Structures are given as structure tokens and as C-alpha cells.
Amino acid sequence: MSYIDGFVMAVPTTNKNRFVDHAKGTDLLFVELGATRVLECWGDDVPDGKVTDFRRAVQAQPDETVVFSWIEWPDKATRDAGMKKMMDDPRMDPQKNAFPFDGKRMIFGGFAPVVELKG
């Protein structure tokens, strides 16, 4: 079964175009390294919760938009190998390819699907 990496981050709203350009380049590298699908989703309907919510999870400021992204891999072994290569790839050097957001507030994790339905 596939393996999923999920990400939530706060991006300055004025950096939307920079984020999209950065994501296109980075996402191509994920695909090159074995990912089968990458989705970058710009927050459109992200409500404030009573206890917790996406905005609080990443300490989003009023001038930031929450972005939800995921990478689908064919399996965990491909993901582990791809991520190792990604971290060693010079195209990911933060000095040459800086994030257009505060990476310290990004939350992320790897997930093993337990239910998958297709229409």
C-alpha cells in the first residue's frame, strides 16, 4: 500500500507566487525520486476552532495563509530512499533554495494509510 508524507505550514500571503514557484521545483524532485503524486493546497476555507485548528497548529499570523500538502509514495521503502536522497541533493541546499515561509513552524509526518476508497 502507498505511504503518505503530510505537511502543514503558514506562508505569508504575499509570498503565494514564490511558494508556488518553490513548490513546483521541489515537487519535481520528489517525483524524480519516486513519489507518485504531490499536492500543494492553498488555504481557502480554514476555520478557527474552539480548541485547536490548522492556524494554531502552525502559529499562523493574520497575514499568513495555511498550506496543506502531501506526497504520495508507492511504499515506505521508496519514501525512505527518496527522502534520504532529497536531503543529500544540492538542489535542496537552503542557501540556494530558501523556503518562502518559516520552516520552523511547519508540521509534518509520515502516514501509513489504513482506509482507501476510490469512486
C-alpha positions in Angstrom: 0.0 0.0 0.0 1.1 3.6 -0.6 2.8 5.8 2.0 1.9 9.5 2.6 4.0 12.4 3.9 1.8 15.2 5.1 2.7 18.9 5.8 1.0 21.9 7.2 2.7 25.3 7.1 1.9 29.0 7.4 3.0 31.0 4.3 3.0 34.8 4.2 0.0 35.5 1.9 2.2 38.0 -0.1 4.6 35.0 -0.9 1.9 32.9 -2.6 3.6 33.1 -6.0 7.1 32.5 -4.5 5.6 29.5 -2.7 4.1 28.1 -5.9 7.3 28.5 -7.8 9.3 26.9 -5.0 6.9 24.0 -4.7 6.9 23.3 -8.4 10.7 22.9 -8.4 10.8 20.9 -5.1 7.9 18.7 -6.1 9.5 17.8 -9.4 12.4 16.5 -7.3 10.1 14.4 -5.2 8.6 12.8 -8.3 12.1 12.3 -9.7 12.9 10.4 -6.5 9.8 8.1 -6.7 6.8 10.0 -5.5 3.6 9.1 -7.4 1.7 12.3 -6.5 2.3 15.6 -4.9 -0.4 18.1 -3.9 0.1 21.6 -2.6 -3.1 23.2 -1.3 -3.5 26.9 -0.5 -5.9 27.5 2.4 -9.3 28.6 1.2 -11.8 27.6 3.9 -9.7 27.1 7.1 -12.0 28.0 10.1 -10.8 28.9 13.5 -11.6 26.2 16.0 -12.7 26.4 19.6 -9.9 24.2 21.0 -7.4 23.8 18.1 -7.2 24.3 14.4 -4.7 24.4 11.5 -3.8 28.1 12.1 -2.9 27.5 15.7 -1.0 24.3 14.9 1.5 26.3 12.8 1.2 29.6 14.8 -0.1 31.4 11.6 -0.2 35.2 11.8 -3.1 37.3 10.4 -1.0 38.0 7.3 -0.3 34.3 6.6 -2.2 31.6 4.8 -2.2 27.9 5.9 -0.9 25.5 3.3 -1.7 21.7 3.4 0.4 19.5 1.3 1.1 15.8 0.9 3.3 13.5 -1.1 2.1 10.0 -2.1 4.8 7.3 -2.4 4.3 3.8 -3.7 5.5 2.4 -0.4 7.5 3.4 2.7 10.8 1.9 1.4 10.6 4.2 -1.7 9.8 7.1 0.5 12.7 6.4 2.9 15.1 6.1 0.0 13.7 9.2 -1.8 13.8 11.4 1.4 17.4 10.4 2.1 18.4 11.3 -1.5 16.4 14.5 -1.2 18.3 15.6 1.9 21.6 14.9 0.2 20.6 16.7 -3.1 22.4 20.0 -3.6 19.1 21.4 -5.1 17.7 21.3 -1.6 20.5 23.4 -0.1 18.7 26.1 1.9 21.3 28.7 1.0 20.4 28.2 -2.7 16.8 27.2 -2.4 15.3 29.0 0.7 11.8 28.3 1.9 9.4 31.2 1.2 8.0 30.6 4.8 9.2 29.9 8.3 10.2 26.2 8.2 10.4 26.0 12.0 6.6 26.3 12.2 6.0 23.6 9.6 4.5 20.4 10.9 5.0 17.1 9.1 4.9 13.4 9.4 4.7 10.1 7.6 1.5 8.1 7.5 0.5 4.6 6.6 -3.0 4.5 5.0 -5.5 2.3 6.8 -8.6 3.0 4.7 -8.6 3.9 1.0 -11.8 4.4 -1.0 -12.0 5.3 -4.7 -15.0 6.5 -6.6 
